[in-house]
Amino acid sequence: MTEVAAFPTEVQVFGPVRVHLGRQSGKYPDGNQVIVQGADTRVAFDTPLVSRHIGAELNGVDLIVLGHVHEDHMVSLGRLTGARVQVHSADLAAAQSWDGLARHYGYAPPVLAAVRQMIERDFSYAPRPDASAYADGTLWELGGGVRVRAHHLPGHTAGHCALVEESTGVAFIGDIDLTGFGPYYGDATSDLAQFQASLRRIRDIEARVWVTSHHRGVLTERAAFVQALERFAGKIDERDAKLLGYLRERPHTLDALVARRLLYPVGVELPYVESAERRSIALHLQALRQRGAVRQEADGSYALG
């Protein structure tokens, strides 16, 4: 791939950690690029669209650690072939091949065909069959006291992790991204209950700076982080309430609920939207049924419990 000409990115520096903010603080489809420089090793966390514009600092990385696998975090993997790639074991297959990524998404074949065309065009998608696995708690010693630890926080994907540079307390929290959109759990390896547990656990990770993949960018005060996290988590309850409101009107089939939308406004027609809606709504309905708030009728439709 031909490298894209640089645009003047905003860079925030925290000791050995440099955060290159993508457009609009990494608002999707862009993201925020973290690079950590130790005495012996330079590491990049993910490679979002902004990675195309960074140049020598990124080109010289020894290792790329993916906090999770999705197309918008893999943009420069096909270009930075001299850097090793590591990803949590639960997301590894999705980084290594298209077949693995297709299973990760879990969409129907026609949707997958459209998604593949989109991500190759817009995100320079290229698998890395040489990628290797890391685990929860893995520690990378980069030299000079600079060290990075993985904290497994699944839900968005099965292998989603926060990556913390411990000497400075900078936590890259990935797609626990604190956006107004709220948590995304629309793929085959996504899990609503795991996401909720991760949102509780992330509070206990020792950090002084929180960097999101998207939109928020950098937070440097714990009170602001906790407030944003509570709003973000609250989107799950808002979605429950929205579904219950639909069912208060009348029973709905899953197809009817998907048509009314839970995550995306009606009219947004990206290739994966219907699949993501179906997966997300099904997860909510499962949780609501377990609480007795919803029941499934003999004809397969859903009604208030």
N, C-alpha and C positions, 0 to 999 in steps of 0.2 A: 504493500500500500504506500502511496506517496504521502509523505508527512504534510499535514495541513499547516499553513502559515500561522504564526503565533498571533494571538490577540493579548492585550495587556491584562493578565489575570491578577486578581487581588490575592496576595499571599500573607498569611498570618503565621508567625513563628513562635514556637514554644520550645526553647532549647533545641534538641536535636530533631524536633518535629516541625515540618513545614506543611501547611494546609493551603493548597491552591483551590480557591473557590471557583466553581463553574459559573456559568451564566445564571443570574438571579439566585445566587447562593446555592447553585446546584439543582435548581428546579428541574424535575424530569422533563425532557429526556436527558439532560445533563446531570452531573453529579460533582461531588467535591473530592479532590485528589489529596491523599495524605502520603507524604514521603518521610521516612525516618532514617537518619544518618547516624550509624554507629562508627566506632573507630575502625572496624573491620568490614562492616557490611552495610549496604544501603537497601532498604526495603520499601516497596510501594504497597499500600493497601488499595486493592481494586485498580481498575483503569477505566474511569468514566470518559465521556466525550471530551472533557477538558484536557485529558491526557494527551490528546493530539497536538496541543498547543504549548506544551511545557518545554520540550526540547531536551538539552543535554542532561539536565538534572534527572529526568526520568529515564532517558536513554541509558544512563549508567547504572541503573538499579541491578542488584545481584539477584533479588528475589521479589516476586509478587505474591502477596498473601491475599487471597480472596476472602472477604468476610462472608460472602455467600455467592451463589451462581445465579445470575440473571443477565440478560443481554447488555443492559446498560452499565454493567460493572466489568465487562470483558473487552472493551473497545480496542485496546492496544495489545492484546495478547498475541495476535497474529504478527505484529510488528516487532515486539520485544522478545524475539526468539532466543536471545542470549541469556535471558533471565529465567531462573527456575520459577515454577508456579506451584503453590500449595493451596489446598482447600480442605475444609472439614470433610471427613470421610463420608458423611451422609449426603454431601453435594458433589462428591468427586466424579462420579460417572457423568454428571451433567456438564462438567468442565472438559471431560476427555473426548466426547464425541457428540455428534448431532443426535444419534439415537438416544444417548443418555439424557441430553437436554430435552428431547421430545417427551420422554417418560416423565421427566421433572415437571414439565408444563402439564402434561396429561390431557391435551386438547384432542379433539377429533382430527382425523387425517387431513380433511380439507382446510381446517383452521391452521394446523401445523404447517402445511405447505405455504399458506399466506404469511404466517409468522416468520418462517425461515427466509422468505424473500425479503420481508421487511427488515429483519435484523441484519441480514447480509448487506443490504443497501444502506441502512441508516446507522448501524453500529459496528460495521466492519467485522461482523461475527466470524470468528475462526476458532475451532476447538483446539485444545491442547492435550493430545493423547499422552504427553510426558508428564502431566500434572501428577502430583503425589499428595497423600493425605496427611492431615494433622488431626489432633484430637482436642477435646476439652482440656484446658489446662496446659497445653503445649506452650513452652517458653523458648523464645528465640533470643539468644545472647548475641548482640550486634557489636559488642566491643566498647570499652570505655565506660562501662556501667549502663549502657543503653540496652534495654531489654523490652521485649514485647510478649504479652501473654494473651492467649485465646480464652474467651469465655463463651461457652455454647449457649445460645439463646434462640432456640428453634421456635417455629411458628410461621414466620414469613416464608422460609424454606426449612427443610429438615435439618440443614447444616448451618443455618444462620448463626453468626458469632459476632461478638464485640471484640475488638482488638485494642489492647491497652498498652501504651508505652509507659512503663511503671516509674521510671525515674522522674518524669514530669507529671504523671497522672493524666495524660491525654488519652481519652477513650473514644475510639472510632466506633460508633454504635450502629452504623450501617443503615438498614431500612427499618429500624425503630427510629424513624426519621422525623417524628414529632410534627408532621405536616397537618394541615387542616383536612386533608383527605382522610386521614386516619389509617389504621393498620390495614395492610393488604395480605390476604390469605386465600388467594383465588386459584392457586395451582394444585397439582396432584399431591405434592409433598407438603403443602401448607396445612396448618392445623390450628384451629381457633383456640382450643384449650391450652395448647402449648404456648401460643402467643400470649395469652393472658398470664400464664405462669412466668414467662420471660419478662413481661412488663412489671411484674412484682419483683423479680430477682434483680433486675438491672439497677434498682435503687441501691442495692448492697455492694455494687462494684465500687471499689475505691477509685475516685477520680476527682480531678479539679477542673478539667476542661472536657466538654462533650462535643464531638464532631459528628454530624449526621451526613449521610450520603446525599440527602436532598433538602433543598429549600431553607431549612433552618440555618445550616452552616455550622457556626461555632457558638457555643454557650459557655460562659466562663463563671457563672454564679450558680451554685447548687439550687437556690430557691427558684430561679428562673427555669432551670432544668426540670425540677420536680413539678412545677406548675404546668409546663408544656407537656410533660409526660402524662399528667392527670387528664389534661384536655384530650390528648391523643388516645389514651385508653378509654375515655368516656365515649368515643365514637362507636365503640362496640355496643354499649348500652343504648345509644341513640338508634343504632341499626335494629336492635331487638325491638325497641319501641315502634319503629317504622313498620316492621313486619307484623307486629301485633295489631297495629292500626289497620293494615290491609285486611287481616283476618277478622277484625271486628266488623268490617263491612259485610263480609261473606266468606265462606270457605274458598280457598284458592288451590289450584294445582301448582306444582313446582314451575311448570311452563308459564303459567299466568303470573306468578311472582317474578320470574326472570324478565318477562315482558315489561313489568312495572318498574323494575330496577331497584337495587338496594345501594350499590356503590356509585354508579355512574349516572349522570343525567340521561334521560331519554334523548336520543339524537347523537350521542357519542358512539361512533361506529368503527372503532379499531378492531382488528381481526379477532382478538382474544376476549373482547368485552363480554359477550354472551357466555362464554365458557367460565370466565372468572365470576360472573354473577351467579351462575348455576352452582359452582363449587362453594362460594361464600354463603349463599342462601341455604344450601343444604347443611352446611356446618352450623349455622344459626338455628335452623329447624331442629337439628339433632339435639342441640343444647337445650332448646326450649321444651322439647318433648321430655327430656330427662328431668326437667324441673316441673313437669306437669302443666306448663303454660299452654302447650299446643298438643293436639292429638291428630292422628292420621285416620281419616275415614276409610270405609271399605272400598270406596272408588279410587283411593290413592290421594285424594285432596287433603289439604290441611285446614283445621279449624281451631278455634280457641279451645283450650282444655277445660 
